[in-house]
Amino acid sequence: MTTAADLPIELVQGILLTSVGTSLNQAAIVGRISRHIYNLIKPILFRTFVYWDEEHSWPGKLDLKWLTTNGGFARNLLLCDEELGQNLPIILGSCPNLRNIAIWLHSNYDFPTLLEPLSQLRPRQLSADLPRLFGGLFEERHAHLPMFANLTHLEVGGDRDDWNIIKGIQYIPRLTHLSIPIHRDLPVPPIIRDALEHCNNLAILVVFSSHRVNSLELMNTGEVVIEAPLPSMIQDITDPRIISLKCNYLKEWELGSQGGRGMWTLAEEVMERRTRNL
């Protein structure tokens, strides 16, 4: 009789992935069935690491010895817990296969300490305050660093309204998707127009309020990210690449990193719908 052990590993992993969907907790439960199943499901179970705070971290509180052994499975990483301090560069250095990185730290953190481990990575998606990472300005020379060679999706962190501070992003060779936070009570941010003008390969520009909280509107829909009307200060911009979204930023990132309908997926759906209606 054929058992799971006789099936191709890729097939079994596909079945397991289908059974757990995007639920990490469900994956952990399935992984307890047997050591064989656990070993098969490890690449699924440990593909996303979240260090948000002491109570909201996956796969649990930081264990550097454990991370050294299992960090290679990680494809998605969110760093927000500044209490980890000097361990943050170690975490990055222990996850050599990351494809999606979010660095959501407060401005008083010593961001440049993360550059050395980041230089060894080739992410496709990045959410970070680039000027703070690079000492105040993100310039053309930074965009040509190997860490940006594969980057296609970038979320610029921090409250920015000056294009000159981040103008180096126009030289990131494969950048097609860009997201910028804006203040709804300020005039039209020049940074929006400049990004549209200078980023030649840009296909989608997502704008959202700089305070991406879980609003009543989101709760009523049951979604973690929804399309929203363009903020009044940019309604005169007719470029079809602009998309406005509202989202619960932590839940949206987690959902998107696990293959669910996150910010970039929704933005592409909106763009596809617009294209069909032209």
C-alpha positions in Angstrom: 0.0 0.0 0.0 1.3 3.4 -0.9 1.9 5.8 2.0 2.9 9.4 2.3 6.5 8.3 2.5 6.3 6.8 -0.9 5.0 9.9 -2.6 7.3 12.6 -4.2 8.2 15.2 -1.6 6.9 18.1 -3.7 3.5 16.4 -4.0 3.2 15.8 -0.2 4.3 19.3 0.5 1.7 20.6 -1.9 -1.0 18.5 -0.2 0.1 19.8 3.2 0.1 23.4 1.9 -3.4 23.0 0.6 -4.6 21.6 3.9 -3.2 24.4 6.0 -3.8 27.3 3.6 -2.3 30.5 5.1 -2.7 29.5 8.7 0.6 29.0 10.5 -1.1 27.7 13.6 -2.8 25.0 11.5 0.6 24.1 9.9 2.0 23.7 13.4 -0.8 21.3 14.4 -0.3 19.2 11.2 3.4 19.1 11.9 2.8 17.3 15.2 1.4 14.2 13.4 4.8 12.7 13.0 8.5 13.5 12.6 8.3 12.7 8.9 5.4 15.1 8.4 7.2 17.7 10.6 10.3 17.6 8.4 8.2 17.9 5.3 6.2 20.9 6.6 9.2 22.8 8.1 9.7 24.8 4.8 6.0 25.9 5.1 6.0 26.3 8.9 9.1 28.5 9.0 8.9 30.4 5.8 7.6 33.6 7.6 9.3 35.0 10.7 7.6 37.9 12.6 9.4 39.8 15.4 6.7 42.3 16.4 6.8 42.3 20.1 7.2 39.8 23.0 3.5 38.7 22.6 3.3 38.7 18.8 6.2 36.9 17.3 6.4 33.9 15.1 7.7 31.2 15.5 8.2 32.4 19.0 10.6 34.3 21.3 14.0 34.7 19.8 16.3 31.7 20.1 19.6 32.4 18.3 20.7 28.8 18.3 17.4 27.6 16.9 17.5 30.4 14.4 20.9 29.4 13.1 19.5 25.9 12.4 16.1 27.0 10.9 16.7 30.5 9.5 17.4 29.1 6.1 13.7 28.2 5.6 12.7 31.8 6.0 11.5 33.6 2.9 9.6 36.4 4.7 10.8 38.5 7.7 9.3 41.4 9.6 11.5 43.2 12.2 9.7 45.6 14.5 10.7 44.6 18.1 13.5 47.1 19.0 13.9 45.3 22.3 15.9 42.8 20.4 18.5 45.5 19.9 21.9 44.2 18.7 20.3 40.8 17.8 18.4 42.4 14.8 21.5 42.2 12.5 22.1 38.6 13.7 18.5 37.7 12.8 19.0 39.1 9.2 22.3 37.3 8.9 20.7 34.0 10.0 18.1 34.1 7.2 20.1 33.9 3.9 17.2 33.1 1.6 14.8 36.0 2.3 12.7 37.3 -0.5 10.4 39.7 1.4 11.7 41.9 4.2 9.9 44.5 6.3 12.0 46.7 8.7 9.5 48.7 10.8 11.7 50.3 13.5 11.4 53.6 15.2 13.7 56.5 14.1 15.9 56.2 17.2 17.2 52.8 16.1 20.7 52.6 14.6 19.6 51.6 11.1 23.0 51.5 9.5 23.9 48.5 11.7 21.6 46.5 9.4 23.4 47.2 6.2 26.1 44.6 6.5 23.6 41.6 6.7 21.3 43.2 4.2 24.1 43.5 1.7 24.2 39.6 1.6 20.5 39.3 0.7 18.7 39.7 -2.6 15.0 40.4 -1.7 12.3 40.9 -4.2 10.1 42.9 -1.8 11.3 45.4 0.8 9.5 47.7 3.2 11.9 50.0 5.0 12.9 53.6 5.6 15.7 53.7 3.1 17.1 57.2 4.0 17.6 56.1 7.6 19.3 52.9 6.5 21.7 55.0 4.4 22.5 57.8 6.7 19.8 60.3 5.6 19.8 60.1 1.8 19.1 57.3 -0.6 21.2 58.1 -3.7 21.9 56.6 -7.1 25.0 54.8 -5.9 22.9 53.0 -3.3 20.4 51.7 -5.9 23.2 49.9 -7.7 24.2 47.8 -4.7 23.7 44.0 -5.0 21.0 44.0 -2.4 18.7 45.9 -4.8 19.5 43.7 -7.9 16.3 41.7 -7.7 14.0 44.2 -6.0 10.7 44.7 -7.7 8.4 45.8 -4.9 9.3 48.6 -2.5 7.4 50.3 0.3 9.1 53.5 1.4 8.8 53.8 5.1 8.7 57.1 7.1 6.9 60.3 6.4 8.4 61.6 3.2 7.5 64.7 1.1 10.9 65.5 -0.4 11.8 63.5 -3.5 15.5 64.5 -3.2 15.8 62.3 -0.1 14.8 59.1 -1.9 15.4 60.0 -5.6 17.9 57.1 -5.8 15.0 54.7 -6.0 14.5 55.6 -9.7 17.7 53.8 -10.4 16.7 50.5 -8.8 16.9 48.4 -12.0 13.8 46.1 -11.6 11.5 48.3 -9.6 7.9 48.1 -10.9 5.8 48.4 -7.7 6.2 51.3 -5.3 4.2 52.3 -2.2 4.5 55.7 -0.4 2.7 56.9 2.7 1.2 60.4 2.6 -0.4 62.7 5.2 -4.0 63.4 4.3 -3.9 66.9 5.8 -1.0 68.2 3.7 -1.0 69.6 0.1 -0.1 67.4 -2.8 3.2 65.8 -2.0 5.7 66.5 -4.8 7.2 63.1 -4.1 4.1 61.5 -5.8 4.5 63.4 -9.0 8.3 62.9 -9.0 8.0 59.2 -8.5 5.6 58.9 -11.4 7.8 61.0 -13.6 11.2 59.6 -12.9 10.6 55.8 -12.1 10.5 54.7 -15.7 9.6 51.0 -15.1 6.9 51.8 -12.6 3.7 49.9 -13.1 1.9 50.6 -9.8 2.2 53.3 -7.2 0.2 52.6 -4.1 -0.6 55.5 -1.7 -2.0 55.2 1.7 -2.4 57.2 4.9 0.8 57.3 6.9 -1.4 55.9 9.8 -2.5 52.6 8.4 -4.8 51.5 11.3 -7.7 49.1 11.2 -10.6 51.5 10.6 -14.3 50.8 11.1 -14.6 50.5 7.3 -12.1 47.7 7.2 -13.8 45.9 10.1 -17.1 46.1 8.3 -15.7 44.5 5.2 -13.9 41.7 7.1 -10.9 42.5 4.9 -7.4 43.6 6.0 -6.8 45.7 2.9 -9.4 47.5 0.7 -9.3 50.0 -2.2 -10.1 53.6 -1.1 -10.9 56.8 -2.9 -7.8 58.9 -3.8 -7.0 61.4 -1.1 -8.3 64.9 -2.0 -4.8 66.4 -2.4 -3.9 64.1 -5.3 -7.3 63.7 -7.0 -6.1 66.0 -9.8 -3.4 63.5 -10.8 -4.9 61.4 -13.6 -2.1 58.9 -14.0 -3.7 55.4 -14.0 -0.9 53.8 -12.1 -1.9 55.4 -8.8 -4.0 53.2 -6.5 -5.2 54.3 -3.0 -5.6 51.6 -0.3 -6.6 51.3 3.3 -5.2 48.4 5.3 -4.3 47.0 8.7 -0.6 47.0 8.2 0.5 44.1 10.3 -2.3 41.7 9.3 -1.9 42.8 5.6 1.8 42.1 5.6 1.3 38.7 7.3 -1.5 37.7 4.9 0.5 38.8 1.8 3.7 37.0 3.0 1.7 33.8 3.3 0.3 34.0 -0.2 -3.0 35.7 0.7 -4.6 38.8 -0.7 -2.3 41.5 0.6 -1.6 45.0 -0.6 0.3 44.1 -3.8 -2.2 41.4 -4.9 -5.1 43.8 -4.4 -3.3 46.6 -6.3 -2.7 44.3 -9.2 -6.4 43.3 -9.2 -7.4 46.9 -9.3 -4.9 47.6 -12.2 -6.2 44.6 -14.1 -9.8 45.8 -13.7 -8.8 49.3 -14.9 -7.0 47.9 -18.0 -10.1 45.8 -18.9 -12.3 48.9 -18.7 -10.1 51.1 -20.9 
